[in-house]
Amino acid sequence: MRTIIYGDIHGCLEEFVQLRSKIGITIGDREISVGDILDRGPYSNEVVRYARENNIELILGNHEDKYVRYKKDNPVTFDAEKQKIFANLSAKDIEYLQNAPFFLKIDNLTILHAGITNKIDLQTASSKQLKQLIRIRHLNKEQKMLSLEQQTEIHSFWSEVYNGEQGIIVYGHEAFDDVKIDNYSFGIDTGCVYGNKLTALIIQDTAKPMQNYEIVQVNAQRKYIKNVKERNKCTITIP
Ligand SMILES: [Mn+2]
């Protein structure tokens, strides 16, 4: 049985359908998304429905989390576009997002949205730590998560200092030019919505994910939105 993990889809339905067809999905394949299947791209509602109907196991991303919190009346600000997406989610779609876990562990394979620190034990993680799994990017020397504004401190991208104790991690969230492979992790968000490509990682043996894997990719049909770095250039002012 193959375990197939998809990087951030962000509403790129056409590329997702094309990628599944290129892989040649068959009965018995286990398909998992690292989260952030909606927002930014052209077909958010359609991707949610398509993923749900095709039994894609969804890991919670920060974008799914926003909709789950909005549904719960937590203070989340939604622009007109997100309000429209929310209004078009069916009860089943919302249930699908609400049921998404913070992480999934299969043998020595761990799938989560953004990252982890060496201080987090997934078996006993607090709710605060679980919420970090959908946002972590950079860590300081004490393995503390840094916000975007704090990244002038000496820091490392989490995967480059991760010790492997929570399994081989497959994650998304940070868009790379190509798959980022470190000692104990695979970063598979390759920025489809920014006009790059959509990636699937195929694992043959979940007990030894690093030993036998395959990467399958399709190119984005177009650049749907500027990437975060380009957008930050225009909007972020560092105090
Ligand atoms: Mn994300």
Residues whose N, C-alpha, C, O or C-beta is under 5 A from the ligand:
A	BS01	MN	D36 G61 N62 I134 H173
